[in-house]
């Protein structure tokens, strides 16, 4: 979602806000988030999207996309491990 909005939404805060809200919405379609978890996830996602925005602007869009894909894969693996009981 974040990279699809590049040409449509030029304002950084709007772009990040839409991406964060879309991500949380997607998560809530699959998993239950209480208010505390939602707040933690919101804050973490804002940090992630802010960083990706900076990388995209200051360095290279393809690098930002690569980092985003790596983060997605890592988070999926971490989630599966937690589901299986591995808390490390």
Secondary structure, DSSP 8 states (H G I E B T S, - for coil): -TGGGTTT---HHHHHHHHHHHHHHHHHHHS---HHHHHHHHHHHHHHHHHHHHHHHHT-HHHHHHHHHHHHHHHHHHHHHHHTT---
